[in-house]
Amino acid sequence: MIDAIVAWDLEDDPLGNVHHIVEHGLTIEEVEEVLLNEDNPVGKSRSSGRPITSGMTTTGKQIVVIWEEALDNPLIIRPVTAYEVG
């Protein structure tokens, strides 16, 4: 597991990151599971240039998480959105 803090917006914020993942049928737990797994590959989003991590959840979903680094020390990462692929 990556030693990082994951920053989430309020669940009732219609513009927040929680709303974006729920719209795509995902949970906070699924996103964190993929995001914090150091074995999952990290690339760069072609559309936004942000980091992107992909991986399989224990619920059987292959997902990608687009995120940004909010702070370096301690490492705080903020998911922007996530969605299921394949």
Secondary structure, DSSP 4 states (H G I P E B T S, - for coil): ----EEP---TT-TTSHHHHHHHTT--HHHHHHHHT-TTS-EEE-TTT--EEEEEE-TTS-EEEEEEEEEETTTTEEEEEEEEE--
